[in-house]
Amino acid sequence: MHAAIKRWLIYASLCVVMVPIFVFVGGWILAGPYEGRVGVFGLMFHIYGDALSVDLSAWVLLLSPLLLILIWRCTLWLSRDIKRRQSV
């Protein structure tokens, strides 16, 4: 498998695992303790359950760091392409 694809799959896996934890900690800091059962695992159960039921918002939440990186890379690529075309 191509190295870039492996890297993106590793990043996606990390996002799927780490984003619910960051959401839990951020919510705890901003809004107080989580009202659901079993803390972070209850939140993860709800998020993963929504993702498994093909809820688009759950997938956007889980993959949001990758989406931000993808938007950033596309913006840089377009900027370089525009500069290259203007210099010719």
LINWOVEN-V821329 format. One record per backbone hydrogen bond with DSSP energy under -1.0 kcal/mol. NH is the residue of the N-H (numbers start at 0). CO is the residue of the C=O. If there is no record, write none. Layout:
NH_CO, NH_CO
//
This chain:
5_1, 6_2, 7_3, 8_4, 9_5, 10_6, 11_7, 12_8, 13_9, 14_10, 15_11, 16_12, 17_13, 18_14, 21_17, 22_18, 23_19, 24_20, 25_21, 26_22, 27_23, 28_24, 29_25, 30_26, 40_37, 42_38, 43_39, 44_40, 45_41, 46_42, 47_43, 48_44, 49_45, 50_46, 51_47, 52_48, 53_50, 54_49, 58_54, 59_55, 60_56, 61_57, 62_58, 66_62, 67_63, 68_64, 69_65, 70_66, 71_67, 72_68, 73_69, 74_70, 75_71, 76_72, 77_73, 78_74, 79_75, 80_76, 81_77, 82_78, 83_79, 84_80, 85_81, 86_82
//
